[in-house]
Amino acid sequence: MLLPWLNKDLIEAGCDEAGRGCLAGPVYAAAVILPKDFRNDLLNDSKQLSARKRYALREVILREATDWAVGVVTSQEIDKINILNASFLAMHRAVAQLSISPQYLLIDGNRFKKYADIPYSTIVKGDGKYMSIAAASILAKTYRDDYMFMLHGDYPQYDWIDNKGYPTKKHRQAISEYGVTPFHRMTYNLLGDGQLRIPF
């Protein structure tokens, strides 16, 4: 069972991102503040849940969270500042949108850039350890998936409805055949051949 908090007497926000390894689309991050007495035995790292369970839990989180927000960094911004900094920026943007100012941040992973002098802890695999980080992982994942579903309507050949922009064989074959879109990350190894950039 996931832990409810790290600091019982502080307003904590859990933060996580989705989409770091994708070839296309933005990176999303979420920040979630849960009530101290929040409990949900189904809550877990979004990667361990089916899509159906993720979306069902999203409704619970949106309804019961004390506060939540989502931050987005575009593929163009990722190319300018790199994906690690883009992940930090997406989390910063999410925290900045919270109506309630957190006193402490729980960050999934092992690296973070401090935001607005708010103290924080980085927690490796934190989305499988703390409820607020797991909740953030679910929001980041589902809202990013929603965005990629929308883009799929304009770019069906890339199969984003299934791969969400991740580097599948079908996705890379489509890049090779049709070229890139404005949503592809041009600093990534798009064709999987060791070349960072591709000749389009």
C-alpha positions in Angstrom: 0.0 0.0 0.0 1.3 3.5 -0.9 2.3 5.9 1.8 0.0 8.9 2.4 2.7 11.5 3.1 6.3 12.1 3.9 5.8 15.2 6.1 2.5 14.9 8.0 2.4 18.5 9.2 3.2 20.1 5.8 1.1 20.7 2.7 2.8 18.3 0.2 2.4 18.2 -3.5 3.4 15.0 -5.4 4.9 15.6 -8.9 5.5 13.3 -11.8 5.8 13.6 -15.6 4.8 11.6 -18.7 6.3 11.4 -22.1 10.0 11.7 -21.6 10.9 8.9 -24.0 8.5 9.8 -26.8 9.6 10.8 -30.3 6.7 13.1 -30.7 4.4 15.3 -28.6 4.9 17.4 -25.5 6.0 16.3 -22.1 3.3 16.6 -19.4 3.7 16.9 -15.7 1.2 17.0 -12.8 1.2 18.3 -9.3 -1.3 16.9 -6.8 -2.1 17.8 -3.2 -4.2 15.1 -1.5 -6.0 15.3 1.8 -4.0 13.9 4.6 -6.7 11.2 5.2 -7.0 10.3 1.5 -7.1 6.5 0.9 -7.5 4.5 -2.2 -6.3 0.9 -2.4 -6.4 1.0 -6.2 -4.0 3.9 -6.6 -0.7 3.0 -8.0 2.0 4.0 -10.5 0.2 4.7 -13.7 2.5 2.3 -15.6 1.1 -0.5 -13.5 -2.5 0.2 -14.3 -4.7 -0.5 -17.3 -6.0 2.5 -19.3 -9.4 1.9 -17.9 -8.2 2.0 -14.3 -6.1 5.1 -15.0 -9.1 7.0 -16.3 -11.4 5.8 -13.5 -8.8 6.9 -10.9 -8.4 10.2 -12.6 -12.0 11.0 -11.9 -11.4 10.1 -8.2 -8.3 12.3 -8.0 -10.0 15.3 -9.7 -13.0 14.9 -7.3 -11.1 14.3 -4.1 -7.8 16.0 -4.4 -7.3 19.2 -2.3 -5.7 20.7 -5.4 -4.1 19.6 -8.7 -2.6 21.1 -11.9 -1.0 20.0 -15.1 2.0 21.6 -16.8 3.0 21.1 -20.5 6.3 21.7 -22.4 6.1 21.5 -26.2 8.3 19.4 -28.5 9.9 22.7 -29.8 10.8 23.7 -26.2 12.2 20.2 -25.6 14.5 20.6 -28.6 15.7 23.9 -27.2 16.4 22.9 -23.6 16.6 19.1 -23.7 14.2 16.6 -22.2 15.6 16.6 -18.6 15.2 20.4 -18.3 11.8 20.2 -20.0 10.7 17.6 -17.4 11.7 20.0 -14.7 10.0 22.9 -16.4 6.7 20.9 -16.9 6.7 20.2 -13.1 7.4 23.9 -12.3 4.5 24.9 -14.6 2.2 22.4 -12.8 3.2 23.6 -9.3 2.9 27.3 -10.4 -0.8 26.6 -11.4 -1.8 25.2 -8.0 -4.2 27.4 -6.1 -2.8 26.3 -2.8 0.9 26.9 -2.3 2.6 23.6 -1.3 5.1 23.7 1.6 7.0 20.6 0.3 7.3 18.8 -3.0 7.7 15.0 -3.5 9.3 14.5 -6.9 9.4 11.2 -8.8 12.9 10.4 -9.9 16.4 11.3 -8.7 16.9 14.8 -10.0 15.1 18.1 -9.9 15.7 21.8 -10.1 14.3 23.7 -7.1 11.2 25.7 -7.7 10.5 29.0 -5.8 12.5 28.0 -2.7 10.0 25.2 -1.9 11.9 22.3 -0.2 11.6 18.9 -1.9 12.7 15.3 -1.9 13.4 13.3 -5.0 12.2 9.7 -4.7 13.2 7.0 -7.1 10.1 5.1 -8.3 8.2 7.4 -6.1 5.0 6.8 -8.1 5.0 3.3 -6.6 5.7 4.6 -3.0 3.6 7.8 -2.4 0.0 8.4 -3.1 0.4 12.0 -4.2 3.1 11.1 -6.7 1.0 8.1 -8.0 -1.9 10.5 -8.4 0.3 13.0 -10.3 1.6 10.1 -12.6 -2.0 9.2 -13.5 -3.0 12.8 -14.3 0.2 13.4 -16.4 -0.3 10.2 -18.3 -4.0 10.5 -19.0 -3.9 14.1 -20.0 -1.0 13.5 -22.3 -2.7 10.5 -23.8 -5.8 12.6 -24.5 -3.6 15.1 -26.3 -2.0 12.4 -28.5 -5.4 10.9 -29.2 -6.5 14.4 -30.5 -3.3 14.7 -32.7 -4.0 11.2 -34.1 -7.0 12.6 -35.9 -4.7 14.8 -38.0 -1.8 12.4 -38.3 -3.2 8.8 -38.3 -0.3 7.3 -40.2 1.9 7.6 -37.1 -0.4 5.4 -35.0 -0.3 7.8 -32.0 -3.6 6.4 -30.8 -1.7 3.3 -29.8 1.9 4.3 -29.3 1.2 7.8 -27.9 4.4 9.0 -29.6 6.7 6.4 -28.2 9.3 4.8 -30.5 7.5 1.7 -31.9 8.5 0.1 -35.2 5.3 1.3 -36.8 6.0 4.9 -35.7 9.5 4.9 -37.0 8.4 3.3 -40.3 5.9 6.2 -40.7 8.6 8.8 -40.0 10.7 7.1 -42.7 7.9 7.1 -45.2 6.0 10.3 -44.5 8.7 12.5 -42.8 8.2 14.4 -39.6 5.4 16.6 -38.2 5.5 19.8 -36.2 5.1 17.6 -33.1 8.2 15.4 -33.6 11.3 16.1 -31.4 14.0 16.9 -33.9 16.9 16.3 -31.4 15.8 12.7 -30.8 17.0 9.7 -32.7 13.8 9.5 -34.7 14.7 6.6 -37.0 16.6 4.5 -34.4 19.7 4.4 -36.6 22.0 6.3 -34.4 21.4 9.6 -36.3 20.1 12.4 -34.2 18.6 14.4 -37.1 16.9 13.1 -40.2 17.0 14.5 -43.7 13.6 16.1 -44.1 
